Amino acid sequence: MKFLIICLIFLSATIEAKLKIEISQGSKDLAKIAIVPFSDGKKTNIALSDLIEKNLTLFGEFKATPKNEMLSFPSSEDNFFYRDWNILKIDYAVIGNLEEKNNSEFYIEYFVFNVPLKKLILRGDITGDINELSQISKVISNRTYKAITGLEGIFNTKLAYILNPQKEIYKICVSDIDGSNEQILFESTAPLMSPSWSSDNKKLAYVSFEKGYPEIYMQDLFSGKRESIKTLGLSNSAPVWSPDNKKLAFVMSMSGNPDIYIYDLRNKKISRHTTHYGIDTEPSWSPNSKKLLFTSNRSGSPQIYELTVSSNRIKRITLDGDYNARASYFPNGKDIVLVHGNNGIFHIGTKKIRSRFINTISKTTLDESPTISPNGNIIIYATKNNSQGYLAGLTLDGKSKFTLPTKFGSVREPAWSPLMN
């Protein structure tokens, strides 16, 4: 069987199925935030403040105040007056100023205020090129988000996913989390699946059927170089990188029986960790790289189990429902997200490891492949509208729901990158 394969160096080619986050449900009691145009001494710099506003409102977590409603345009702590913002019932205000260092380099100083508490909660600065405003805005947005919420900002993270624009065309794509800078990593007429990020964000592992059977590849995101796991032609799938970047868990089938294996990236040795006659699949690492969640039908239906890597001790995690699969740990290691099914209806659910109860959080009915933001606050997952696959997402507090539709084709299997430096 022959397949057409196109391997593209990352950042070299754009595609036409650009994702764009569209808020489908927002809360009326969102925190109100004012992003004041930054001053450069002569005039206000609307471009930078607009980018920061776009970032902070990306997932529907804040309500931005229109600039034409602002009573003043302060640029430093000295000329910020809380009364101007209390009148507008603003919760947080972001202000700043730019100082030109040379033809293109700017020094930017910014301030974040908690208006009800009348408190400056962040003072920061950054130096950068005026042509890099988008990246600068993401750094400022990340720091602002953490000052307000206590959680790490995720505005410079990335999303990998499988795009199927037409029959027998498959693409592994990577974009910024806001859908911009969309790129093709690999393209084939054979199916592709299961993208997984290395913890340093330099490589992506995935499954390709280009040889007529599933094989795992690890690809450098910048050079395009690919390397496969040598398993003597045995079928393997579902790769997932350990958070310490030392191992890759995956599924390999011996005599048609899928089990969980671990590939040591340092010595290239493979070890087997389940030996049951049932189907064991979909491994996912704990944040400390010491445990794995996996899906198994060893009890008669797909359920979630937890494996301690050092001892191969296995414990069943889910007890409710006739279908539980595709589980991943939250960054705290105490909670998991999973696909929870009953009577052919599949939702995204969350569960505490030590609790029996599964909390269903999505309303669509054909949901799969949940991926968690690296700050643990947002989930993106794949779902369907008739036959078209698309991505959807929500915040854990339930205040915001959104979709990431494509211009054409179907998109599935999202994988959120770790935090970016």
Secondary structure, DSSP 8 states (H G I E B T S, - for coil): ----EEE--TTS-B-S-----EEEEE-TT-EEEEE--EE-SSSEEHHHHHHHHHHHTTTS-EEE--GGG-S----SGGG--HHHHHTTT-SEEEEEEEEE-SSSEEEEEEEEEETTTTEEEEEEEEEEEGGGHHHHHHHHHHHHHHHHHSS---TT-EEEEEEEEETTEEEEEEEETTS-S-EEEEEESS-EEEEEE-TTSSEEEEEE-TTSS-EEEEEETTT--EEE---TT--EEEEEE-TTSSEEEEEEEETTEEEEEEEETTT--EEE----SS-EEEEEE-TTSSEEEEEE-TTSS-EEEEEETTTTEEEE---SSSEEEEEEE-TTSSEEEEEEEETTEEEEEEEETT---EEE----SB-EEEEE-TTSSEEEEEEEETTEEEEEEEETTSSEEEEE--SSSEEEEEEE-----
